[in-house]
Amino acid sequence: MKKTFRKLLIYGTVLAVCGCRGAGQRETWEKEFADPSDIYRPQPFWHINGTLTTEGIRKQLSDAIQGDGFGGVAILPLNPGGMWGNQGICPGTTPVYLSEGYFNRYRDILECSAEQGAQVILYDDVDFPSGTAGGKLGEQFPQYTRKRLCKTEEEAIGPKNVKIAVPLRDSFMGAAAMNTLTLERIDLGEFVTDSTLEWQVPEGTWKIMSFAMENHVDNHVDYMEPRLSKSS
């Protein structure tokens, strides 16, 4: 069943690519279907985990390329526990991810694939979404991890004086009031002292909001950090 599905997948890809060539290319299609080139063969994710050895890598790649007819692999290592949340299910890799020994095994994958004429897709990322480097980004460069703009709000009916605690978090960004009927907005930044907002609310119903930045929300890269977009 698996081989039949794979042949249908390859045949469908061949027809999609070659369909614009015209009916006179039937013989070429049949040859490509019988022995498709790598560009028509699927390249699956290779979830690598457990103990990585040169012998094991060569056997698995040979089975995938020569035995099952894949055109290559996309390498996807897994963290201990990681996205599965259970170390018993996912033991991670040995050698440890991004260690010197790990890169030696990665070299085995590249060399073995080159020997067999197969491709390797560089998809070397641990867990999802992308941008954690196996947690190392947060450990070594927390300043480059994701940030979050946090808002607190409450409603006040004026006229009256209010004192509101303002969570400053890592960096206070500002405060504002909005009339819920007219949508008039007032900047309240000057009325914030330390972690308290004190303001005389005008007549009407107002939504009072404060904003603060929270750094290092998680271990994922901050794609909006301008320093990360510059070439070294």
Disulfide bonds with the S-S distance in Angstrom:
none
